[in-house]
Amino acid sequence: MLYRTLGKTNLKVSEVGIGTWQLARGGDMWTDPDENESLKALAHFVDMGGNFIDSAWIYGYVGKTGHRYSHELIGKFLAESKLRNKLIIASKVPPKNMHWPALPGVPVSEVFPPDWIASCVDDTLRDLNTDYLDLMQFHVWQDYFVEDDAWKSAVQKIIKSGKVRFWGISVNDYQPDNCLKTLDTGLISAVQFIFNIFHQKPTETLLPYAAKNNIGLIARVPLDEGGLTGKFSQNTKLPSADFRNHYFREPRLAELVKRTDALKTLIPDSQSLTQFALRYILSWPEVSTVIPGMRKTSYVDTNISVSDGRKLPPALLSELKNHSWERNFYI
């Protein structure tokens, strides 16, 4: 595993991190995983040199019980492994109004009031069995939030308390530039954003800004919710509870298969489309880490295999611009 610096935090993070949305039961968008298998995958990821674990207050949240199963699963791993100080742990504060993405025109006081921010930080520390977080991120954002000073004071107070080392923003889906004014405040050290072969818009403004201003970049949805694994066909059937039944509903599925078939013709050597898609992201030096979800140890092996320093050649990166497919399937 190779490592990159997470912007001005100077934290050395594995260039392949692990996303934990799918890791634990309790959500309403994925079929429940085998949590013993998830723990094995997490342990294997760390054994293989992975040190960046990304989660969120809302992952695996069950309102009736108050459980946040993703956090709790990670907390169990941290307690049993005793490796907390060797790992970089990131989480996210959900919007208080529980609306994704952040709606335009809604004041930040309804989304991230200071007492809510502080409460979610404390919940997260308790769930994870840790005294501090390396990175806490706002789980949605609108750039006009920068005009309000209340969240800024809350961030500064929490940093001073030692509970959170650095703060970041997880930008709204397919809105990579909806944070630039906020980054100018200097309070935000990292941005998490959708980035993959289909969604290349971040290369236009966000990546150059980050390079110039030393902002850490965390690439999420690198495999387009599984679409860029190359495993989908016209006959693919998903469990009824899986949100991708909507995400890849027809005629989207047919278009996905057509586009991934075209991408497969460009893959050099004996790589899988999964490896090719991840290597595309790591070919951009501005990216600090990419965070695919990994429920199984075999997924870990496949994903971390791209952390070998090899990048796609410039001519191929240029060719891949022709395979951009800008759309928001979450709508």
C-alpha positions in Angstrom: 0.0 0.0 0.0 1.2 3.5 -0.9 0.3 6.6 1.0 -0.5 10.2 0.2 -0.7 13.4 2.3 -4.2 14.6 3.1 -3.7 18.2 2.2 -2.6 20.6 4.9 -3.5 18.1 7.7 -0.1 16.4 6.8 -1.8 13.1 7.7 -0.4 10.2 5.7 -3.4 8.2 4.4 -3.5 5.0 2.4 -4.3 6.0 -1.2 -7.0 3.3 -1.1 -9.2 3.9 1.9 -12.4 2.0 2.9 -15.9 3.4 2.7 -18.2 1.9 5.3 -21.8 2.7 4.2 -22.4 -0.9 3.1 -20.5 -2.5 6.0 -23.1 -2.9 8.6 -26.8 -3.7 9.0 -29.5 -1.1 9.8 -29.7 1.0 6.7 -32.7 1.1 4.3 -30.8 1.2 1.0 -28.7 -1.9 1.0 -29.4 -5.6 1.9 -28.0 -6.3 5.3 -24.4 -7.7 5.1 -22.8 -10.5 7.1 -21.2 -8.4 9.8 -18.6 -11.1 10.7 -17.6 -11.0 7.0 -17.5 -7.2 7.2 -15.2 -7.3 10.2 -12.9 -9.7 8.4 -12.8 -7.4 5.4 -12.0 -4.4 7.7 -9.3 -6.3 9.5 -7.8 -7.6 6.2 -7.8 -4.0 4.8 -5.8 -2.9 7.8 -3.5 -5.9 7.7 -2.7 -5.0 4.1 -1.7 -1.5 5.0 -4.9 0.4 4.8 -5.2 3.1 7.4 -8.0 5.4 6.2 -11.5 4.5 7.4 -14.5 6.7 6.4 -17.9 6.5 8.0 -20.8 8.7 8.9 -23.3 9.2 11.8 -26.1 8.1 9.5 -24.6 4.9 8.2 -26.6 2.0 9.5 -28.7 4.3 11.7 -31.9 2.9 13.1 -34.0 5.7 14.6 -36.2 3.4 16.7 -33.2 2.0 18.6 -30.7 4.8 18.2 -28.1 2.4 16.9 -25.6 3.5 14.4 -24.4 0.2 13.3 -21.5 1.2 11.0 -20.0 3.3 13.8 -20.5 0.5 16.3 -18.9 -2.1 14.0 -15.9 0.1 13.5 -15.8 0.7 17.3 -15.8 -3.0 17.9 -12.9 -3.5 15.5 -10.9 -0.6 17.2 -11.5 -2.1 20.6 -10.4 -5.6 19.6 -7.5 -4.6 17.4 -6.1 -1.9 19.7 -4.9 -0.1 16.5 -6.7 3.2 16.9 -3.5 5.3 17.0 -2.3 3.8 13.7 -5.5 4.6 11.8 -7.0 7.7 10.3 -10.7 7.8 11.2 -13.2 10.1 9.4 -16.9 10.5 10.0 -19.6 13.0 9.1 -22.2 15.2 10.8 -25.6 14.6 9.2 -27.9 17.6 8.4 -30.3 18.1 11.3 -33.2 18.3 8.9 -32.1 14.9 7.5 -32.2 16.1 3.9 -29.7 15.0 1.2 -28.5 17.0 -0.6 -28.7 20.3 1.2 -31.6 22.2 -0.3 -30.8 25.7 -1.8 -32.2 28.6 0.2 -32.4 26.7 3.5 -30.4 28.5 6.3 -27.4 26.7 7.8 -29.1 27.2 11.2 -31.6 24.5 10.2 -28.9 22.2 8.8 -25.9 22.5 11.1 -26.8 24.4 14.3 -23.9 24.4 16.8 -25.6 22.2 19.4 -26.3 19.6 16.7 -22.7 19.6 15.5 -21.4 19.1 19.0 -24.0 16.4 19.8 -23.1 14.4 16.7 -19.4 14.6 17.4 -20.0 13.2 20.9 -22.2 10.5 19.6 -19.5 9.5 17.1 -16.8 9.4 19.7 -18.9 7.2 21.9 -19.9 4.8 19.1 -16.3 4.5 17.9 -14.8 4.0 21.4 -12.3 6.7 20.8 -11.3 10.1 22.3 -10.8 11.9 19.1 -11.6 11.9 15.4 -8.9 12.7 12.8 -11.5 14.2 10.4 -15.1 15.2 10.9 -17.0 16.2 7.7 -20.3 18.0 7.1 -22.3 15.5 5.2 -24.0 18.0 2.9 -23.2 21.6 1.9 -24.2 24.8 0.3 -21.5 27.4 -0.3 -23.6 30.2 1.1 -23.3 28.6 4.5 -20.0 30.4 4.7 -21.9 33.6 5.5 -22.9 32.3 8.9 -20.4 32.4 11.7 -22.1 30.1 14.2 -20.9 26.8 12.6 -17.4 28.3 12.3 -17.3 29.0 16.0 -18.6 25.5 16.7 -15.8 24.0 14.6 -13.1 26.1 16.3 -14.4 25.2 19.7 -14.4 21.5 19.0 -10.9 21.6 17.5 -9.7 23.4 20.6 -11.3 20.7 22.8 -9.2 18.0 21.1 -12.3 16.0 20.0 -11.7 16.6 16.3 -8.3 17.3 14.7 -9.5 18.5 11.3 -12.7 19.4 9.5 -13.9 18.6 6.0 -16.9 18.9 3.7 -18.7 16.0 1.9 -20.1 18.0 -1.0 -23.6 17.5 -2.4 -23.8 14.8 -5.1 -22.4 16.0 -8.5 -21.8 19.5 -7.1 -18.0 19.4 -6.7 -17.6 23.2 -6.8 -20.3 24.0 -4.2 -17.7 24.6 -1.5 -15.0 26.9 -2.9 -15.9 30.0 -1.0 -16.0 28.0 2.3 -12.6 26.6 1.6 -11.2 30.1 1.4 -11.9 30.5 5.1 -9.1 28.1 6.0 -11.3 26.1 8.4 -11.8 23.2 6.0 -8.9 20.8 5.4 -10.5 18.2 3.1 -13.3 17.7 0.6 -15.1 14.4 -0.1 -16.6 14.3 -3.6 -18.0 12.0 -6.2 -15.3 11.2 -8.8 -15.1 8.4 -11.3 -14.7 7.8 -15.0 -18.3 8.8 -15.7 -18.2 11.9 -13.5 -15.1 13.9 -14.5 -16.4 17.4 -13.7 -14.2 17.6 -10.5 -11.1 17.8 -12.8 -12.2 21.2 -14.1 -12.1 23.4 -11.0 -12.0 21.4 -7.7 -8.8 19.5 -8.4 -6.8 22.6 -9.5 -8.1 24.6 -6.5 -7.1 21.8 -4.1 -3.6 21.6 -5.6 -3.1 25.3 -5.3 -4.5 25.6 -1.8 -3.3 22.2 -0.3 -6.8 20.8 0.3 -7.1 17.0 0.9 -9.3 15.2 -1.6 -11.3 12.1 -0.8 -12.9 10.5 -3.8 -16.2 8.7 -3.1 -18.4 6.6 -5.4 -15.4 5.6 -7.5 -17.2 2.6 -9.0 -20.5 4.4 -9.6 -22.4 2.3 -7.1 -21.0 -0.9 -8.7 -21.7 0.1 -12.3 -18.0 0.4 -13.0 -17.2 -3.0 -11.7 -18.3 -4.3 -15.1 -20.5 -7.0 -13.5 -23.8 -5.6 -14.7 -25.6 -7.1 -17.7 -29.0 -6.8 -19.2 -30.0 -9.8 -17.0 -28.7 -8.4 -13.7 -31.2 -8.8 -10.9 -30.7 -7.1 -7.6 -32.4 -7.8 -4.2 -35.6 -5.8 -3.8 -34.2 -3.8 -0.9 -31.2 -2.6 -2.9 -31.6 1.1 -4.0 -29.7 0.4 -7.2 -32.9 -1.1 -8.6 -33.9 2.5 -9.0 -30.4 3.9 -9.6 -29.9 1.6 -12.6 -33.6 1.2 -13.8 -34.2 1.0 -17.5 -33.2 2.5 -19.8 -30.3 3.4 -17.6 -29.1 -0.2 -17.2 -28.9 -0.7 -21.0 -26.9 2.5 -21.4 -24.6 1.4 -18.5 -23.9 -2.0 -20.1 -23.2 -0.3 -23.4 -20.7 2.2 -21.9 -18.9 -0.4 -19.7 -18.5 -2.7 -22.6 -16.8 0.2 -24.5 -14.5 0.9 -21.5 -13.4 -2.8 -21.3 -11.9 -2.4 -24.8 -9.5 0.2 -23.4 -8.2 -1.7 -20.4 -4.5 -2.5 -20.7 -2.8 -5.7 -19.4 -5.1 -8.1 -17.5 -6.8 -5.6 -15.2 -10.5 -5.8 -14.3 -12.7 -2.8 -15.0 -12.8 -2.3 -11.2 -9.0 -1.9 -11.1 -9.0 0.2 -14.2 -11.7 2.6 -12.7 -9.8 2.9 -9.4 -6.5 3.4 -11.2 -8.1 6.2 -13.2 -8.8 8.1 -10.0 -5.3 7.5 -8.5 -3.8 8.8 -11.7 -4.7 12.3 -10.5 -2.0 13.4 -8.0 -4.4 15.9 -6.5 -6.5 13.0 -5.0 -5.4 12.0 -1.5 -7.4 8.8 -1.2 -10.2 6.8 -2.9 -12.8 5.1 -0.7 -14.6 2.1 -2.3 -16.9 0.1 -0.1 -15.5 -3.4 0.7 -17.7 -6.0 2.3 -15.5 -9.0 1.5 -11.8 -9.8 1.8 -11.7 -10.6 -1.9 -12.9 -7.0 -2.6 -10.1 -5.7 -0.5 -7.5 -7.6 -2.4 -8.8 -6.4 -5.8 -9.1 -2.8 -4.7 -5.8 -2.4 -2.9 -3.9 -4.1 -5.8 -4.0 -0.7 -7.7 -1.9 0.9 -5.0 1.3 0.2 -6.8 2.4 3.6 -8.2 1.3 2.8 -11.7 -0.8 5.5 -13.4 -2.8 5.5 -16.6 -0.7 7.2 -19.4 -1.7 10.7 -20.4 -3.0 9.6 -23.8 -5.4 7.1 -22.1 -6.6 9.7 -19.6 -7.3 12.0 -22.6 -9.2 9.2 -24.4 -11.3 8.6 -21.2 -12.7 12.2 -21.4 -14.8 10.8 -24.3 -16.4 8.4 -21.8 -17.7 11.0 -19.4 -21.4 10.4 -18.6 -22.6 13.3 -16.5 -25.9 12.6 -14.8 -27.4 12.3 -11.3 -29.1 8.9 -10.9 -29.9 9.6 -7.2 -32.7 11.9 -8.3 
